[in-house]
């Protein structure tokens, strides 16, 4: 559990990685995939689905849970080809405690310090 007293009251539907995340897609295009917004009304494995906030880019990146793993996928929500994953059964991504793995240079590599945090927190 996070030590921040406002952490448990997050209900904004928005998440941010604690480090900048970028994705390289066709034609040397790089998009920032650090921020996410919940896709309201859509769930996978009883957990909310999130979509990266990308501005003008036509790229679609989703964060969702399947088979005991939170995954980042490029393209379709049903894609099984993830480029980032973490084995964790947390009901919401801000409660993930496992170590993320990122796929680059043809291998999965651990990234132990990567965390998702709520943004736009509402305080009473």
Buried (B, 14 or more C-beta within 10 A) or exposed (E): EEEEEEBEEBEEBBBBBEEEBEBEBEEEEEBBBBBBBBBEEEEBBEBBBBBBBBEEBEBBBBBBBBEEBBBBBBEEBEBEEBBBBBEBBBEBBBBBEBEBBBBEEEEEEEBEEBBBBBBEBEEE
